[in-house]
Amino acid sequence: MAQHNYDLVVIGSGPGGYVAAIRAQQLGMKAAIVEKEKPGGVCLNVGCIPSKALIHQAAIYSSRKDLEDLGIKLDESGFDYAHVFKKSRQAADRLSKGVSALIKKNKIDYIEGTAKLTSAHEVSIDGKKKITGKFILIASGSRPREIPGFEFDEKQVLSSTGALYLEQLPKTLIILGGGYIGMEFAHVMSAFGVEVTVVEMLDRILPLSDPEVVSVLEKDIKRRGVHIMTGTKAEKLTKAKGGVTLEVSSADGTGGKQKLEAQMLLVSIGRAANTEDLGLDAVGVKTEKGFIKVGDYYQTDVESIYAIGDVVATPALAHVASKEGEIAVERMAGHSPEKKVDPDLIPAAIYTEPQIASFGPTEEQAAERKLSFAKAVFPYRGAGKSVAIGHPDGLVKILYDKETHEFIAAHVVGHDATELIHELLLGKRSELLPEDLATMIHAHPTLSEAVMEAARAVEGWAIHA
């Protein structure tokens, strides 16, 4: 009889958990997944997928203005946001079922219930059933972060999850937090006619992104009517039958207080790791600031237990969790995978319009690291297709080593920027030089020509600048 029920028990079925389980099966390990909610985790059910479905619907709705420019008269009286909500849920449900099919196809045991560690090799499910694994992988994800005085009721004070489940939109909305989640919702809500105010405590929105790139988005989204208040601190929230009142003040304490009113408040100030109630302390798994401490291959202090995704202190991105899961499982299987994901090789994507995508340090961060770098910038409008399709606003920025011209980072803002970033990232990861992209023939007209021209700008010979 086998020593354990499984070679691997995975807690959580998000992009980290289910990918890790599939990779385990491919490597000859018998895997099981324990999930307390729906297959696919936050990303597929209340995150990446439904939010991108909403963004797509917002783009379709916004395109009515283009049709009006062609002389077409539209009757918007029949518009009902409930249909938009329904489409977003259909996309999420379809992909959740797709994950279920993948789990079944790969002969992974799927167990519904809440998991808790009871030993280095044992997991209790709902306090009743127990299963054992040679290895255990914690991939339990995260949830919207709450702050005292601004607790979610999902009626007037929304989390990102609550915002995704709105079937009718408010006329006015305050978004507390100007990070990528807050700005994506600002984009969607304003596209559907909601009067949006974004309140951000730091001195700019999207503080982790390159300021030059962010300025392009900020100018565009303000032009569409979104009111942005940076350097502004939320002091007090008052709820009434007709809506909410948010009292704010200058973050540096120099200004007076101001009251903002809206029908709803969306609190978007980050996410909290789901590490409570897992039994970590009882089995010796250590945490730091709410995150599980892991080594080079995502192993914890307990040799048989690994952790990936939002429960560890790495970027809370679905694609990061997936890659971490692959590395952890390959290590368990006795292979020699690469070590932890290199932060400078992680593509970041923000699905506003225009989109923002990047990898590597910003100029500020490169300077803090004392890197010897220079930059090359090419405007989107220099690529003919951006003008042809009516999306000329944007730029491609490359940071490169002054001496060797090797890629250090890239930052793109513009239409479909989240697709363009990968050519640049492949260049860095494959140890190519900008001249390799500069001399490669790119189809015309394409937006990727802006990447080629930015690479040419590194060498000082951009044609359409």
C-alpha positions as CSV (number, residue, x, y, z in Angstrom):
1,M,0.0,0.0,0.0
2,A,1.3,3.5,-0.9
3,Q,2.6,5.6,1.9
4,H,0.4,8.5,0.9
5,N,-2.9,8.9,-0.9
6,Y,-1.3,11.2,-3.4
7,D,2.1,12.4,-4.6
8,L,0.7,16.0,-4.5
9,V,-2.2,17.6,-2.7
10,V,-2.9,21.2,-4.0
11,I,-4.9,23.6,-1.9
12,G,-6.7,25.9,-4.4
13,S,-7.7,25.6,-8.0
14,G,-6.7,29.0,-9.4
15,P,-4.1,29.6,-12.2
16,G,-1.4,28.5,-9.8
17,G,-3.1,25.5,-8.3
18,Y,-4.6,23.8,-11.4
19,V,-1.6,24.5,-13.6
20,A,0.7,22.9,-10.9
21,A,-1.6,19.9,-10.6
22,I,-1.6,19.4,-14.4
23,R,2.1,19.7,-14.6
24,A,2.5,17.2,-11.8
25,Q,0.4,14.7,-13.7
26,Q,2.5,15.3,-16.8
27,L,5.6,14.4,-14.7
28,G,4.1,11.2,-13.5
29,M,2.8,12.4,-10.1
30,K,-0.7,11.5,-8.8
31,A,-2.3,14.8,-7.9
32,A,-5.5,16.0,-6.1
33,I,-6.9,19.5,-5.8
34,V,-9.0,20.7,-2.8
35,E,-11.1,23.7,-3.6
36,K,-13.8,25.4,-1.4
37,E,-15.3,27.5,-4.2
38,K,-15.5,27.2,-8.0
39,P,-12.7,25.8,-10.2
40,G,-10.4,28.5,-11.6
41,G,-10.1,30.5,-8.4
42,V,-10.3,34.3,-8.2
43,C,-8.9,34.9,-11.7
44,L,-11.5,33.0,-13.7
45,N,-14.5,33.6,-11.4
46,V,-14.1,37.1,-9.8
47,G,-11.0,38.6,-11.3
48,C,-9.1,38.6,-14.6
49,I,-11.7,36.9,-16.8
50,P,-15.0,38.6,-15.9
51,S,-13.3,42.0,-15.6
52,K,-11.8,41.7,-19.1
53,A,-15.2,40.6,-20.4
54,L,-16.6,43.9,-18.9
55,I,-13.7,45.8,-20.5
56,H,-14.5,44.3,-23.9
57,Q,-18.2,45.2,-23.6
58,A,-17.2,48.7,-22.6
59,A,-15.1,49.0,-25.8
60,I,-18.0,47.8,-27.9
61,Y,-20.3,50.3,-26.2
62,S,-17.8,53.1,-26.6
63,S,-17.5,52.3,-30.3
64,R,-21.0,53.7,-30.9
65,K,-19.4,57.1,-31.2
66,D,-17.4,55.8,-34.2
67,L,-20.6,54.6,-35.8
68,E,-22.2,58.0,-35.2
69,D,-19.2,59.5,-37.0
70,L,-20.2,57.4,-40.0
71,G,-23.6,59.0,-40.0
72,I,-25.4,56.1,-38.3
73,K,-28.1,57.1,-35.8
74,L,-28.3,54.9,-32.7
75,D,-31.2,54.5,-30.3
76,E,-29.7,53.7,-26.9
77,S,-33.0,53.6,-25.0
78,G,-32.9,49.8,-24.9
79,F,-29.5,49.5,-23.3
80,D,-29.5,47.5,-20.0
81,Y,-26.3,46.9,-18.1
82,A,-27.7,43.7,-16.9
83,H,-26.9,42.2,-20.3
84,V,-23.3,43.3,-19.9
85,F,-23.1,41.6,-16.5
86,K,-24.7,38.5,-17.9
87,K,-22.0,38.2,-20.6
88,S,-19.2,38.6,-18.1
89,R,-20.6,35.8,-16.0
90,Q,-21.0,33.6,-19.1
91,A,-17.3,34.1,-19.9
92,A,-16.3,33.3,-16.3
93,D,-18.6,30.2,-16.1
94,R,-17.4,28.9,-19.5
95,L,-13.8,29.1,-18.5
96,S,-14.5,27.6,-15.0
97,K,-16.1,24.7,-16.8
98,G,-13.0,24.6,-19.0
99,V,-10.8,24.2,-16.0
100,S,-13.0,21.4,-14.7
101,A,-12.6,19.7,-18.0
102,L,-8.8,20.0,-17.9
103,I,-8.7,18.7,-14.4
104,K,-10.8,15.7,-15.4
105,K,-8.9,15.1,-18.7
106,N,-5.6,15.0,-16.7
107,K,-7.1,12.5,-14.2
108,I,-6.7,14.8,-11.2
109,D,-8.9,14.1,-8.3
110,Y,-11.0,17.2,-7.5
111,I,-12.3,17.5,-3.9
112,E,-14.7,20.1,-2.8
113,G,-14.2,21.5,0.6
114,T,-12.1,23.7,2.9
115,A,-8.6,22.4,3.5
116,K,-6.5,22.7,6.6
117,L,-3.0,21.4,7.3
118,T,-2.9,18.9,10.1
119,S,0.7,17.6,9.6
120,A,3.5,17.9,7.1
121,H,1.8,15.4,4.8
122,E,-1.9,15.5,5.8
123,V,-4.8,17.8,4.9
124,S,-8.2,17.8,6.7
125,I,-11.2,18.7,4.5
126,D,-14.1,20.4,6.3
127,G,-12.8,18.9,9.6
128,K,-14.0,15.5,8.5
129,K,-12.2,13.7,5.7
130,K,-8.4,13.5,5.7
131,I,-6.0,12.9,2.8
132,T,-2.2,12.7,2.7
133,G,0.3,13.7,0.1
134,K,4.1,13.2,-0.3
135,F,4.0,17.0,-1.1
136,I,1.4,19.7,-0.3
137,L,1.2,22.9,-2.4
138,I,-0.6,25.9,-0.9
139,A,-2.2,28.0,-3.7
140,S,-5.1,29.5,-1.8
141,G,-4.9,32.9,-3.4
142,S,-6.1,36.2,-2.0
143,R,-9.1,38.5,-1.4
144,P,-9.8,42.2,-1.6
145,R,-8.2,44.0,1.3
146,E,-10.5,45.7,3.8
147,I,-9.6,48.8,5.9
148,P,-11.3,49.8,9.2
149,G,-14.1,52.2,8.7
150,F,-14.6,51.2,5.0
151,E,-15.8,47.6,5.4
152,F,-17.5,46.0,2.4
153,D,-21.3,45.6,2.5
154,E,-21.4,45.0,-1.3
155,K,-24.4,47.3,-1.6
156,Q,-23.0,50.8,-1.0
157,V,-19.4,49.9,-0.2
158,L,-18.1,47.6,-2.8
159,S,-15.0,45.3,-3.1
160,S,-13.8,44.5,-6.6
161,T,-15.8,41.3,-6.3
162,G,-18.9,43.2,-5.5
163,A,-18.3,45.6,-8.4
164,L,-18.1,42.6,-10.8
165,Y,-21.5,41.4,-9.6
166,L,-23.4,44.7,-10.2
167,E,-26.4,44.2,-12.4
168,Q,-27.2,47.9,-12.5
169,L,-24.7,50.7,-12.4
170,P,-24.8,53.7,-10.1
171,K,-24.9,57.2,-11.6
172,T,-22.0,58.2,-9.5
173,L,-19.1,56.2,-8.1
174,I,-16.1,57.0,-5.9
175,I,-13.1,54.7,-6.3
176,L,-10.7,54.6,-3.4
177,G,-7.4,53.5,-4.7
178,G,-5.7,54.4,-8.1
179,G,-3.9,51.1,-8.6
180,Y,-4.5,48.9,-11.6
181,I,-7.7,47.4,-10.3
182,G,-9.1,50.8,-9.5
183,M,-8.2,52.3,-12.8
184,E,-9.6,49.4,-14.8
185,F,-12.9,49.9,-13.0
186,A,-12.7,53.6,-13.6
187,H,-12.3,52.9,-17.3
188,V,-15.2,50.4,-17.5
189,M,-17.6,52.5,-15.4
190,S,-17.0,55.8,-17.1
191,A,-17.4,54.0,-20.5
192,F,-20.9,53.1,-19.5
193,G,-21.7,56.7,-18.4
194,V,-21.0,56.5,-14.6
195,E,-19.6,59.7,-13.2
196,V,-16.4,58.5,-11.6
197,T,-14.0,60.0,-9.0
198,V,-10.7,58.3,-8.2
199,V,-9.1,59.1,-4.8
200,E,-5.4,58.1,-4.5
201,M,-3.3,58.8,-1.4
202,L,0.0,58.8,-3.3
203,D,1.0,61.6,-5.6
204,R,0.0,59.8,-8.8
205,I,-2.2,57.0,-10.0
206,L,-0.6,53.7,-10.9
207,P,2.4,54.5,-8.7
208,L,4.2,51.2,-9.6
209,S,4.1,52.1,-13.3
210,D,6.4,54.3,-15.3
211,P,5.3,58.0,-14.9
212,E,5.8,58.9,-18.5
213,V,3.6,56.0,-19.6
214,V,0.9,56.7,-16.9
215,S,0.7,60.4,-18.0
216,V,-0.6,59.3,-21.4
217,L,-3.4,57.2,-19.8
218,E,-4.2,59.9,-17.2
219,K,-4.6,62.6,-19.9
220,D,-6.9,60.3,-21.9
221,I,-9.1,59.1,-19.0
222,K,-9.5,62.6,-17.7
223,R,-10.6,63.7,-21.2
224,R,-13.4,61.1,-20.9
225,G,-14.6,62.7,-17.7
226,V,-13.0,60.7,-14.9
227,H,-12.1,63.0,-12.0
228,I,-8.7,62.0,-10.4
229,M,-7.7,63.3,-7.0
230,T,-4.1,62.3,-6.1
231,G,-2.3,63.1,-2.9
232,T,-5.6,62.7,-1.2
233,K,-6.4,60.7,1.9
234,A,-9.8,59.2,2.8
235,E,-10.7,60.2,6.4
236,K,-14.2,59.1,7.1
237,L,-17.1,57.3,5.3
238,T,-20.7,58.0,6.1
239,K,-23.5,55.9,4.6
240,A,-27.1,57.1,4.1
241,K,-30.1,55.9,2.2
242,G,-29.3,57.8,-0.9
243,G,-25.6,57.1,-1.1
244,V,-22.3,57.7,0.6
245,T,-20.2,60.7,1.7
246,L,-16.5,60.4,1.8
247,E,-14.5,62.9,3.8
248,V,-11.0,63.5,2.3
249,S,-8.0,65.6,3.0
250,S,-4.6,66.4,1.6
251,A,-2.3,63.4,2.2
252,D,0.5,65.8,3.3
253,G,-1.7,67.5,5.8
254,T,-1.5,70.9,4.2
255,G,-5.0,71.3,2.8
256,G,-8.4,71.4,4.3
257,K,-11.0,68.7,4.3
258,Q,-13.5,68.1,1.5
259,K,-16.6,66.0,1.2
260,L,-17.3,63.8,-1.8
261,E,-20.7,62.3,-2.5
262,A,-21.7,59.4,-4.6
263,Q,-24.2,56.5,-4.8
264,M,-21.5,53.9,-4.2
265,L,-17.9,53.6,-3.0
266,L,-15.5,51.0,-4.5
267,V,-12.6,50.3,-2.2
268,S,-9.6,49.0,-4.2
269,I,-6.5,49.3,-2.0
270,G,-4.9,45.9,-2.7
271,R,-5.4,42.3,-1.8
272,A,-4.8,40.2,1.3
273,A,-3.3,36.7,1.2
274,N,-5.6,33.8,2.2
275,T,-3.2,32.4,4.8
276,E,-5.5,32.3,7.8
277,D,-7.2,29.1,9.0
278,L,-4.8,26.9,7.0
279,G,-3.1,25.5,10.1
280,L,0.2,26.9,9.1
281,D,1.5,27.5,12.7
282,A,0.6,24.0,13.8
283,V,2.7,22.4,11.2
284,G,5.6,24.9,11.3
285,V,5.1,26.9,8.1
286,K,6.3,30.4,8.8
287,T,4.8,33.6,7.6
288,E,6.0,37.2,7.4
289,K,3.6,40.2,7.1
290,G,0.8,37.8,6.1
291,F,2.8,36.0,3.4
292,I,4.2,32.5,3.5
293,K,8.0,32.5,3.5
294,V,9.5,30.4,0.7
295,G,12.9,29.4,-0.7
296,D,14.3,29.4,-4.3
297,Y,11.8,26.8,-5.5
298,Y,8.8,28.0,-3.4
299,Q,9.5,25.4,-0.6
300,T,8.5,26.5,2.9
301,D,10.3,25.7,6.2
302,V,8.6,22.4,6.1
303,E,10.3,20.3,3.4
304,S,7.2,18.6,2.0
305,I,5.1,21.9,1.9
306,Y,5.4,24.5,-0.9
307,A,3.5,27.7,-1.5
308,I,2.9,29.8,-4.6
309,G,0.8,32.7,-6.0
310,D,-0.8,35.4,-3.9
311,V,0.1,33.7,-0.6
312,V,3.8,34.5,-1.2
313,A,5.4,37.9,-1.5
314,T,5.6,38.0,-5.3
315,P,3.5,40.0,-7.7
316,A,-0.1,39.0,-7.4
317,L,-0.6,38.0,-11.0
318,A,-2.2,34.9,-12.5
319,H,0.7,34.2,-14.9
320,V,3.2,34.5,-12.0
321,A,1.3,32.0,-10.0
322,S,1.2,29.6,-12.9
323,K,4.9,29.8,-13.5
324,E,5.6,29.4,-9.8
325,G,3.5,26.3,-9.7
326,E,5.4,24.8,-12.6
327,I,8.8,25.5,-10.9
328,A,7.6,24.1,-7.6
329,V,6.2,20.9,-9.1
330,E,9.3,20.3,-11.3
331,R,11.4,20.6,-8.2
332,M,9.2,18.1,-6.3
333,A,9.5,15.6,-9.2
334,G,13.3,15.7,-9.0
335,H,13.9,17.9,-12.0
336,S,16.2,21.0,-12.0
337,P,14.0,23.9,-12.9
338,E,15.0,27.5,-12.9
339,K,14.9,29.2,-9.6
340,K,12.3,31.8,-8.5
341,V,10.8,33.9,-11.2
342,D,13.0,36.8,-12.0
343,P,10.9,40.0,-11.2
344,D,12.5,41.8,-14.1
345,L,11.1,39.2,-16.5
346,I,7.5,39.4,-15.4
347,P,5.2,41.2,-17.9
348,A,2.7,43.5,-16.2
349,A,-0.6,44.4,-18.0
350,I,-3.2,47.0,-17.2
351,Y,-6.3,46.8,-19.3
352,T,-7.4,50.4,-19.4
353,E,-7.8,52.2,-22.7
354,P,-5.1,52.9,-23.7
355,Q,-3.5,49.8,-22.2
356,I,-0.3,49.8,-20.2
357,A,2.3,47.0,-20.3
358,S,5.8,46.7,-19.0
359,F,8.6,44.6,-17.7
360,G,11.7,45.5,-15.7
361,P,12.4,48.7,-13.6
362,T,11.0,52.1,-14.3
363,E,13.5,55.0,-14.8
364,E,13.2,55.9,-11.1
365,Q,13.9,52.3,-10.1
366,A,16.8,52.0,-12.5
367,A,18.3,55.1,-11.1
368,E,17.9,53.8,-7.5
369,R,19.7,50.6,-8.6
370,K,22.5,52.8,-10.0
371,L,22.2,51.2,-13.4
372,S,24.0,52.8,-16.3
373,F,21.0,53.2,-18.6
374,A,19.6,55.3,-21.4
375,K,16.1,55.4,-23.0
376,A,14.6,55.4,-26.4
377,V,11.0,56.4,-27.0
378,F,8.9,56.1,-30.1
379,P,5.4,57.6,-30.3
380,Y,2.5,55.3,-31.3
381,R,1.3,57.8,-34.0
382,G,4.5,57.1,-35.9
383,A,3.1,53.6,-36.7
384,G,0.6,54.1,-39.5
385,K,-1.9,51.6,-38.2
386,S,-2.4,53.5,-34.9
387,V,-3.7,56.4,-36.9
388,A,-5.7,54.2,-39.3
389,I,-7.6,52.5,-36.5
390,G,-8.1,55.8,-34.5
391,H,-5.8,54.9,-31.6
392,P,-2.8,57.2,-32.1
393,D,-2.1,58.0,-28.4
394,G,0.7,56.0,-26.9
395,L,4.4,55.3,-26.9
396,V,7.0,52.5,-26.7
397,K,9.9,53.1,-24.3
398,I,13.0,51.0,-24.1
399,L,15.5,51.3,-21.2
400,Y,18.9,49.9,-22.3
401,D,22.5,49.6,-21.0
402,K,24.5,52.6,-22.1
403,E,27.5,50.6,-23.0
404,T,26.2,47.2,-24.3
405,H,22.8,48.4,-25.4
406,E,21.3,45.3,-23.7
407,F,17.6,45.5,-22.8
408,I,17.0,46.5,-19.2
409,A,13.2,47.2,-19.4
410,A,10.4,48.3,-21.6
411,H,7.2,50.3,-21.0
412,V,4.4,50.6,-23.5
413,V,1.2,52.5,-23.4
414,G,-1.3,52.4,-26.2
415,H,-3.9,50.3,-27.9
416,D,-3.1,46.5,-27.5
417,A,0.0,47.3,-25.5
418,T,-0.5,44.1,-23.5
419,E,0.1,42.1,-26.7
420,L,3.1,44.1,-27.9
421,I,5.1,43.8,-24.7
422,H,6.0,40.2,-25.4
423,E,8.2,40.8,-28.4
424,L,10.3,43.1,-26.2
425,L,10.4,40.7,-23.3
426,L,11.4,37.8,-25.6
427,G,14.3,40.0,-26.8
428,K,15.5,40.5,-23.2
429,R,14.9,36.9,-22.1
430,S,16.7,35.5,-25.2
431,E,19.6,37.9,-24.7
432,L,18.9,39.7,-28.0
433,L,19.9,43.3,-28.6
434,P,17.6,46.1,-29.7
435,E,19.3,46.0,-33.1
436,D,18.0,42.4,-33.6
437,L,14.4,43.8,-33.4
438,A,15.3,46.9,-35.3
439,T,16.6,44.9,-38.3
440,M,13.8,42.3,-38.3
441,I,11.1,42.9,-40.9
442,H,7.8,43.8,-39.4
443,A,4.6,43.5,-41.3
444,H,3.0,46.9,-42.4
445,P,0.8,48.3,-41.2
446,T,1.0,46.9,-37.6
447,L,1.2,48.4,-34.2
448,S,4.3,46.2,-33.6
449,E,6.1,48.5,-36.0
450,A,6.3,50.9,-33.1
451,V,8.4,48.3,-31.3
452,M,10.7,48.0,-34.2
453,E,11.0,51.8,-34.4
454,A,11.8,52.1,-30.7
455,A,14.5,49.5,-31.1
456,R,15.9,51.5,-34.1
457,A,15.8,54.6,-31.9
458,V,18.2,52.9,-29.5
459,E,20.6,52.7,-32.4
460,G,19.8,56.3,-33.5
461,W,18.1,55.5,-36.7
462,A,14.3,55.5,-36.2
463,I,12.7,56.2,-39.6
464,H,9.3,57.6,-38.7
465,A,10.1,59.6,-35.6
